[in-house]
Amino acid sequence: MGVLNHLFGSTESIAKEIELDDEDVIRNWNNYIKTVSQKKELVNILGARKKPFQNPLDKLKKLLELELINLSNEKKAESELIADLEKIGHSQKIKRVQKLEQCLGYAETKYEHVYGLLNHLSSILQNQLHLVTAIQAKSTDTEKLLSHFKLQLELELEVIKQIEQIKTFHSLFLALVKGEHTIKSMDSKEKRLLKKMQKGISKIFSNEINEGITFEWTMTVFNAIEDKVREGVADGMFDGYHPDIDFEFVNRPEFVALVMVTIQSLRKRKVSEQMITAFVHLFREWYNHERG
């Protein structure tokens, strides 16, 4: 199992001791970093030719055989692959990577910051393998697929740039991989609730809905943020005000407590932890990435 597969597996798999020592994990990371410049060179070679030659493609695919992560060789339909890659614009994807520092680049959420960057990287590498495989399968639109590979490479370089700015990255990475610090992932019930709530909450955020219990929850939580930030500064939760202090609060554990208290005060029946988790996820997605 690759290091990132171990990290993004189930809570149980993370709890199991990884069969690599610290030096091995860091060596895997450094070996991966060496492949990035080589991929860039090969993509430039492929871009200079009218038809991609098999040799550079084989080399590109070989570079994606990493100890850092075991990528799935499962074939993906070309139309589905392109549709998935074009769901969000490239500039928006770059902004999402950059926004992680604004939202999570604080002592309280430093592990979440590294986890988020590695999660982006995992998806990028999988997309790259799908793209190379599709080009090798004699695609009718190799130029478009190669263009998407270049964009994924740009995104990869942005993730690495962000990682290089984290001075303690190696120690944080090791702590995550070894399970010394775990990031809770949603269980199946939370994922079902998330899917159920997603459409309704998106309509609230797009101003299509302005009434109902979920609307009341959302607006009450939103309106409480400023007061909670002020309280946090007064209580010493924050060192002082800074331009992104609201993002810092929304991504801290204290925000989850605010959501729990707020929703419970507006609902007669006890609110489940799964519902809180789903609501917090959707609210943060909007607040961090889509809010105007």
DADA-V256564 format. One line per field, one symbol per residue. ss: DSSP state (a for helix, b for strand, c for the rest). phi: phi as a letter, one per 30 degrees, with the letter a starting at -180 (. if undefined). burial: # if it has 24 or more other C-alpha atoms within 12 Angstrom, else .. A space follows every 10 residues. Layout:
BEGIN
ss: ???
phi: ???
burial: ???
END
This chain:
BEGIN
ss: ccaaaaaccc aaaaaccccc caaaaaaaaa aaaaaaaaaa aaaaaaaccc cccaaaaaaa aaaccccccc cccccccaaa aaaaacccca aaaaaaaaaa aaaaccaaaa aaaaaaaaaa aaaaaaaaaa aaaaaacccc caaaaaaaaa aaaaaaaaaa aaaaccccaa aaaaaaaccc cccccccaaa aaaaaaaaaa aaaaaccccc ccaaaaaaaa aaaaaaaaaa aaaaaccccc ccccaaaaaa ccaaaaaaaa aaaaaacccc ccaaaaaaaa aaaaaaaaaa cc
phi: .deddddcdd eddddddddb dedddddedd ddedddddde ddddddddcd bdddeddddd dddcdcddac dddddbeedd dddddcdbdd ddddddddde dddbdbedbd ddddedddde deddddddde dddddddidd bdddddddde dddddddddd eddddcdcee ddedddddid bccdcddddd dddedddedd dddddcidbb ajddddeddd dedddedddd dddddidcdl dbecdddedd cdeddddddd dddddcbddd cdddddeddd ddddedddbc dd
burial: .########. #..#...#.. ....##.##. .##.##..## .##..##... .#...##.## #.#######. #......#.. ##..#....# ..##.##### ######..## ########## ########## ######.... .##.###### ########## .##..#..## .########. .##..#...# ..##..##.# ##.##..... ...##.###. ##..#..##. .#.....#.. ....###### ##.###.### .##....... ...####### #########. ..
END
